Structures are given as C-alpha cells and as structure tokens.
Amino acid sequence: MNNVKLVRADPLHVRLAAEMLDAQRAGRFVEPPSERLSLGLADAYSAGAEAARLRLQDGWRLAGWKVGFTNRQLWGRWGLDRPIVAPVYRETLFFAGNREPPRLRVPLAGRAAPRLEVEVVFGFAGPAMGAPRWAALGAELVDCHYEGWRLNPADAVADFGLHAGLAVGPPTALDDPTGAAAESLREARVSISCDGRRLAEGRGEAVLDGPVDVLAELSRGLRAETTAYLAAADETPSGEWVVSTGTLTPLVEARAGAQYRVECDLLPSFSLDLVP
C-alpha cells in the first residue's frame, strides 16, 4: 500500500532527478524508472524533492500543489491508498483573472506527449493553506516522458507528477469555504471542447467524493510528501497558493495552435489557446 516514508535523496535519486529534468527540457522520452530501478513511491518522492530543489536553485518559485490519481477506482490496480501530489510553480501557472472575455495562452513548445484535463482549483492565502478563499475551473496541461504513457504512480511522481502547466479560470469567492457552495462542487458538470467539438466531460464526484474531499486528503494523508517538497526551498514560499484537485475528465490530446473551451455549470468558463 502507499504508506510512504520519505528518505533523504541518495545518489541514485539525485541522478534520476537530473535525468528527468534533462528529459523535460529536451521534450524527449526515457524508460520508466520503475522498470529499471525498482522504483517505489518513497524513492520517487525523494527524486521529486531533489528535482524541485534544482528547479528552485534555477529561480523557479513554488506556487501550490497538484493532486493526482484521485479516482479511487484505480487504487486497487496500483496498490494505492491515497492520491499522489506534486508541486505547481509560478512558472507553470496561468491565471485568467477577472478580465473579459476570460481567455488564456499557454505555451506548448518542447512537450513530449502533452494532454489536457479539466479540474477544480482552490486558492489560498499562502502555503499554510487553511480555508480556501476561492474556487475556479482549471485545465491542467500534463506531459509524460515515457513513450506511450507507460507508467505507474511512482513513475508519475518522478516525472514531476506529470504536471506541465495549470490554466486557472476566473475565481469565485468562497465566503463560507466549508458551506454549500464548496460542497456543491461534487455535483459540478464540466466539459472541454476544441473548435466547437466536445472532447470530454465529467463531474465533480470523480475526484474522491468531490474536490473539497481532496483538500482534506491533502492536509491529512499527504503531509509528509508536501513537507519534503517545501523543505527543498531555502525559505518558506510566500503569496497566493493554489491546489488543483485532480482530473474530472478523461485526458484529451493537446494540440499546438488549437483553441479549447473549458466549461462548468457552477464555475465561470474560459477559453484556452495552446501556442507553439
């Protein structure tokens, strides 16, 4: 089961972090580390924290968390008892804000096998989190550096949690973060379309029992993992913090030059351009 006890990065994990960073920069595939290194989740998180440390040394800035594998129906297949988590960075975060029309441009160049998925995103005052200040519709750009998306959860963690970018639509303030508005997101209906053709749709209940339940799991079951990532920073991150709560839809192809429409019945919709 996924009872992760994190360990200090050993030389093997340091080499793996450097390898994955090289693959990400070049947009190329590597062999899944679980198939050649007997990689477990603790090893993957150790390598992931080392990759975060190297990114932060290069000037990247932590901005939040993406939570993955939030569909419980998949856990038995992978021996999981909780989701996975990975950092979101200022450099991978794109906000629509409140401008009209809400439309975002996200660069796609250099990706190995990019896909898009629709998520609910929460915003917080800082990394200590507490109660969410707002909720928004999001579209995560995910990328896999294993050919054919051949991976298990440990491979996904080592590959930056598959996180490549997060587009966040206009925020909706949560005056009562534990009240009906937040809880109603489990019933939200979402979809993603491209050039007028609907590609995928889903509901809020696809992630645990709803997006709010993902926040509870993040603060309770994934505390050791998030602490390790935060420890990679020389100082405590400041500023607004986001949490992307897992995909509500099947993955769809991400094509450069295409315009996507991301819609929800309970949160403001937005358009997304993937630029070369």
C-alpha positions in Angstrom: 0.0 0.0 0.0 1.0 3.6 -0.3 2.5 4.1 3.2 5.2 6.4 2.1 8.2 7.0 4.5 10.4 9.6 2.8 14.1 9.2 2.8 17.0 11.6 2.1 17.9 11.7 -1.5 20.6 9.2 -2.2 22.9 9.4 -5.3 20.6 7.3 -7.3 17.7 9.6 -6.7 19.8 12.6 -7.4 20.8 11.1 -10.8 17.1 10.3 -11.5 16.1 13.9 -10.8 18.8 15.2 -13.2 17.7 12.7 -15.9 14.0 13.7 -15.6 14.9 17.4 -15.8 17.0 16.8 -18.9 14.1 14.9 -20.5 11.7 17.7 -19.6 14.0 20.3 -21.1 14.5 18.3 -24.3 10.9 17.1 -24.6 12.2 13.5 -25.0 11.3 10.1 -23.7 13.1 7.9 -21.2 12.5 4.4 -20.0 10.1 4.3 -16.9 12.4 4.2 -13.9 10.2 1.6 -12.2 11.2 -0.9 -14.9 15.0 -0.4 -14.5 15.5 0.8 -10.9 12.9 -1.0 -8.8 11.5 2.4 -8.0 9.0 2.7 -5.2 6.9 5.7 -4.1 9.3 6.7 -1.4 12.2 6.7 -3.9 10.1 8.7 -6.4 9.2 11.4 -3.9 12.9 11.6 -2.9 13.8 12.1 -6.5 10.9 14.5 -6.9 12.0 16.7 -4.0 15.6 16.8 -5.4 14.2 17.9 -8.8 12.2 20.6 -7.0 15.4 21.7 -5.2 17.2 22.0 -8.5 14.4 24.0 -10.1 14.3 26.4 -7.2 18.0 26.9 -7.5 17.4 27.9 -11.1 14.9 30.6 -9.9 11.6 28.7 -10.1 9.1 29.5 -7.3 6.7 27.2 -5.6 3.0 28.2 -6.0 0.9 25.2 -4.9 0.1 21.5 -5.3 -1.4 19.3 -8.0 -3.1 16.2 -6.7 -3.3 13.1 -9.0 -4.7 9.6 -9.0 -7.8 10.9 -7.2 -10.1 8.3 -8.8 -10.4 5.6 -6.1 -11.4 3.0 -8.7 -7.8 3.0 -9.9 -6.2 2.5 -6.5 -6.6 -1.3 -6.3 -4.8 -1.7 -9.6 -1.8 0.3 -8.3 -1.7 -0.7 -4.7 -2.6 2.9 -3.6 -4.5 4.0 -0.5 -4.3 7.8 -1.3 -3.6 10.1 -4.2 -0.2 11.4 -5.3 1.0 15.0 -5.0 3.5 17.2 -6.9 4.4 21.0 -6.9 2.9 23.7 -9.1 5.3 26.5 -9.8 4.8 30.2 -10.7 6.4 29.3 -14.0 3.7 26.7 -14.8 0.7 28.7 -13.5 -1.5 30.8 -15.8 -4.4 33.0 -14.5 -7.4 34.3 -16.4 -8.2 36.6 -13.5 -11.4 38.6 -14.0 -10.8 40.0 -17.4 -13.4 39.7 -20.2 -13.5 37.5 -22.2 -11.6 35.1 -20.0 -9.0 33.7 -22.4 -5.6 32.2 -21.6 -2.5 31.5 -23.7 -0.3 28.6 -22.6 2.9 27.6 -24.4 3.2 24.0 -25.7 6.6 24.0 -27.2 9.0 21.3 -26.1 6.5 18.9 -24.7 6.9 15.2 -25.2 3.3 13.8 -25.1 1.0 16.6 -23.8 -2.6 16.1 -22.8 -5.3 18.3 -21.1 -7.6 17.5 -18.3 -10.3 19.6 -16.5 -10.0 20.2 -12.8 -11.4 22.3 -9.9 -8.7 24.6 -8.4 -8.8 26.2 -5.0 -6.9 29.4 -3.9 -5.4 30.1 -0.5 -3.7 33.0 1.1 -0.4 31.0 1.4 1.2 27.6 1.7 -0.2 27.1 5.2 -3.5 26.8 3.3 -6.2 26.9 5.9 -9.6 27.6 4.4 -9.8 28.2 0.6 -10.5 31.8 -0.4 -11.8 31.0 -3.9 -12.6 28.2 -6.3 -12.1 28.2 -10.1 -12.4 26.0 -13.1 -9.0 24.8 -14.3 -7.3 22.9 -17.1 -4.1 21.1 -16.3 -1.5 20.6 -19.1 0.0 17.2 -18.3 3.1 15.7 -20.0 4.6 12.3 -19.9 8.2 11.5 -20.6 7.6 7.8 -21.0 6.6 6.6 -24.5 3.0 5.6 -24.8 2.2 6.9 -21.3 3.6 3.7 -19.9 3.9 4.3 -16.2 2.8 3.5 -12.7 2.3 6.0 -9.8 5.9 6.0 -8.8 6.9 6.8 -12.4 4.4 9.6 -12.4 5.8 11.2 -9.2 9.3 11.0 -10.6 8.1 12.7 -13.8 7.0 15.9 -11.8 3.6 14.4 -11.1 3.1 14.7 -14.9 2.5 18.4 -14.3 3.4 20.8 -17.1 1.0 23.8 -16.7 -2.1 24.9 -15.0 -4.6 27.3 -16.6 -7.0 28.8 -14.0 -10.2 30.4 -14.9 -12.0 33.4 -13.2 -12.2 32.8 -9.5 -15.4 32.6 -7.5 -15.1 33.8 -3.9 -15.9 31.3 -1.1 -17.5 33.3 1.7 -18.1 30.1 3.6 -15.4 27.6 2.4 -17.0 24.6 4.2 -20.5 25.6 3.2 -23.0 24.7 0.5 -21.1 26.5 -2.3 -17.9 24.5 -1.8 -19.7 21.2 -1.1 -21.9 21.6 -4.3 -18.8 21.3 -6.4 -19.1 17.5 -6.1 -22.2 17.9 -8.4 -20.4 20.2 -10.9 -20.6 19.2 -14.5 -17.6 20.1 -16.7 -16.6 19.7 -20.3 -13.7 20.5 -22.7 -14.2 21.3 -26.4 -11.9 22.1 -29.3 -13.0 24.1 -32.3 -16.7 23.6 -31.3 -16.4 19.8 -30.8 -16.9 18.4 -27.4 -13.9 16.1 -26.4 -14.7 15.1 -22.9 -17.0 15.7 -19.9 -17.2 14.8 -16.3 -18.5 15.6 -12.8 -17.0 16.8 -9.5 -17.6 13.4 -7.8 -14.9 11.9 -10.0 -12.2 13.1 -7.5 -12.5 11.1 -4.2 -16.1 12.2 -3.2 -15.6 15.7 -4.5 -13.0 18.5 -4.8 -13.3 19.5 -1.1 -12.5 16.0 0.0 -9.2 16.2 -2.0 -8.3 19.2 0.2 -8.9 17.1 3.3 -6.8 14.3 2.0 -4.0 16.7 1.1 -3.8 18.1 4.6 -4.2 14.7 6.3 -2.7 11.9 4.2 -0.1 13.7 2.1 1.5 15.9 4.8 4.9 14.1 4.7 5.2 14.5 0.9 4.3 18.2 0.8 6.6 18.8 3.7 9.5 17.3 1.8 8.8 19.5 -1.2 8.6 22.6 0.9 11.9 21.6 2.6 13.6 21.9 -0.9 13.1 25.7 -0.7 15.6 27.8 1.1 12.8 29.9 2.6 9.1 29.5 3.1 7.2 30.4 -0.1 5.0 33.5 0.0 2.0 34.7 -1.9 -1.2 33.1 -3.1 -1.2 29.3 -3.1 -3.3 27.0 -5.4 -4.4 23.4 -5.2 -5.5 21.5 -8.3 -7.7 18.7 -7.2 -7.5 16.0 -9.9 -9.0 15.4 -13.3 -12.8 15.3 -13.7 -12.5 14.2 -17.4 -10.6 11.7 -19.5 -7.3 13.1 -20.9 -7.6 14.8 -24.3 -4.9 15.5 -26.9 -3.2 18.9 -26.5 -2.5 20.4 -30.0 -0.4 23.4 -30.6 -2.4 26.2 -32.4 -5.8 24.8 -31.1 -8.3 26.7 -29.0 -10.1 24.9 -26.2 -13.2 25.8 -24.4 -13.4 24.7 -20.7 -16.9 24.9 -19.3 -18.7 24.3 -16.0 -22.2 24.8 -14.7 -21.1 26.1 -11.3 -17.9 28.0 -12.0 -17.0 30.6 -14.7 -15.9 29.0 -18.0 -12.9 30.2 -20.1 -11.0 29.7 -23.4 -7.5 28.3 -23.7 -5.1 28.8 -26.6 -2.1 26.4 -26.8 0.6 28.3 -28.6 3.6 26.7 -30.2 
